């Protein structure tokens, strides 16, 4: 089965998650292409798609929105999964908050997204500009001040488990 993993990444963290998911699926004998949404010309050659985006300012990245609009009909015609990376996942009930407020349910339903994986990302304050820092501080409700973050918060075991689960479902589709 040929699987496209299409991602939108602002600073590379989501791209690394996409690559990791691709490796997990390749271990299970899937033929995988991992690519930025900005470089994809067609999705016709794939049996299934996984799309992933970072969340910034409470929404997935603009290139992901453009990609979903551009290939809406084709994506809806095949198994489709989505993952998002968001630092807010670290908060108590953060995963639920992200799913409730940061994904556009109507779009997911139109596309027939079968499941959304939600993962924390990597945060390097020295790699983001002041505008992003300001937005982050306004939106973050957790117990640790964002200025104290400078780490990789991705849970690779959880990401692997999600990718294995998606692979199992694709294998039986």
C-alpha positions in Angstrom: 0.0 0.0 0.0 1.3 3.4 -0.9 1.0 6.1 1.8 1.6 9.8 1.5 2.6 11.6 4.7 2.1 15.3 3.9 3.2 17.8 6.6 3.2 21.6 7.3 6.0 22.5 9.7 7.1 26.0 10.8 10.4 25.1 12.5 11.0 21.5 11.6 9.5 19.6 14.6 6.4 18.5 12.7 8.5 17.5 9.8 10.6 15.3 12.1 7.4 13.7 13.4 6.2 13.0 9.9 9.5 11.4 9.0 9.3 9.2 12.2 5.7 8.1 11.3 7.0 7.3 7.8 9.8 5.1 9.3 7.3 3.2 11.5 5.0 2.5 8.5 8.0 1.4 6.4 8.9 -1.1 9.1 5.5 -2.6 8.4 6.1 -2.9 4.7 4.1 0.2 3.6 5.6 2.2 0.6 5.8 5.7 2.1 6.5 9.1 0.7 7.0 11.9 3.2 6.8 15.5 1.8 6.0 19.0 2.7 2.5 20.1 1.6 4.1 22.9 -0.3 5.9 20.5 -2.7 3.1 18.0 -3.4 1.7 18.1 -6.9 -0.8 15.2 -6.7 -2.2 12.7 -4.3 -3.6 10.4 -7.0 -0.8 7.9 -6.7 -1.4 7.0 -3.1 -3.8 4.5 -1.5 -3.9 6.4 1.8 -2.8 9.8 3.2 -1.7 11.1 6.6 -1.5 14.8 7.0 0.2 16.7 9.8 0.6 20.2 10.9 1.9 22.3 13.7 -0.6 24.5 15.5 0.3 28.2 15.7 -2.0 30.9 17.0 -4.7 28.3 17.6 -4.9 26.8 14.1 -3.1 24.6 11.8 -0.6 26.2 9.4 -1.8 28.1 6.3 0.1 25.7 3.9 -1.9 22.8 5.3 -5.2 24.7 4.8 -4.3 25.3 1.2 -3.3 21.7 0.7 -6.6 20.4 2.1 -8.5 22.8 -0.1 -6.5 22.0 -3.2 -6.9 18.2 -2.8 -10.2 18.0 -1.0 -11.9 15.6 -3.4 -9.0 13.3 -3.8 -8.2 13.2 0.0 -11.8 12.4 0.8 -11.7 9.4 -1.6 -9.1 7.5 0.4 -8.3 6.6 4.0 -7.1 9.9 5.6 -5.6 10.4 9.0 -4.3 13.6 10.6 -1.8 14.5 13.3 -1.0 17.8 14.9 1.8 19.0 17.1 1.0 21.7 19.7 2.8 22.7 22.9 -0.5 23.2 24.6 -0.8 19.4 24.8 1.5 19.7 27.9 -1.3 21.4 29.9 -3.8 19.5 32.0 -6.5 18.5 29.6 -4.4 19.9 26.8 -5.1 17.2 24.3 -8.8 17.7 24.8 -8.5 21.5 24.5 -6.5 21.1 21.3 -9.1 18.8 19.8 -12.0 21.0 20.8 -10.6 24.4 19.8 -7.7 23.9 17.3 -9.2 21.6 14.7 -11.9 22.5 12.3 -14.4 19.7 12.8 -16.4 20.6 9.6 -13.3 20.2 7.5 -12.4 16.9 9.2 -15.9 15.6 8.5 -15.8 16.8 4.9 -12.5 15.0 4.3 -13.5 11.9 6.2 -10.5 12.1 8.6 -10.6 8.8 10.5 -8.5 9.9 13.5 -6.5 12.8 14.7 -3.3 12.2 16.6 -2.3 15.0 19.0 1.3 15.3 20.2 3.4 17.9 21.9 6.2 19.4 19.9 9.6 20.9 20.4 10.0 24.4 21.6 13.2 26.4 21.3 12.5 30.0 22.2 15.7 31.1 20.6 14.3 29.8 17.3 11.1 31.8 17.3 10.5 35.5 16.8 9.0 37.9 19.2 5.6 37.7 17.6 5.5 34.0 18.1 6.6 34.3 21.6 3.9 36.9 22.3 1.2 34.6 20.8 2.5 31.6 22.7 2.4 33.5 26.0 -1.1 34.7 25.4 -2.4 31.2 24.6 -0.5 29.1 27.1 -2.5 28.4 30.2 -0.2 25.8 31.8 1.6 25.9 35.1 5.1 26.6 33.7 5.9 30.0 32.2 6.7 29.5 28.5 10.1 31.3 28.9 11.2 28.3 31.0 10.7 25.9 28.1 13.5 25.0 25.8 13.2 21.3 25.2 11.9 18.6 23.0 8.5 17.5 24.4 7.6 15.0 21.7 6.6 11.6 23.2 8.2 9.3 20.6 6.5 6.2 22.2 3.1 7.7 21.9 3.8 8.8 18.3 5.0 5.3 17.4 1.9 3.7 19.0 -0.4 6.0 17.0 1.5 5.2 13.8 1.4 1.5 14.5 -2.4 1.8 15.1 -2.9 3.7 11.9 -0.8 1.1 10.0 -2.9 -1.8 11.5 -6.1 -0.1 10.3 -4.6 0.6 6.9 -3.5 -3.0 6.5 -7.1 -4.2 7.1 -8.7 -1.6 4.9 
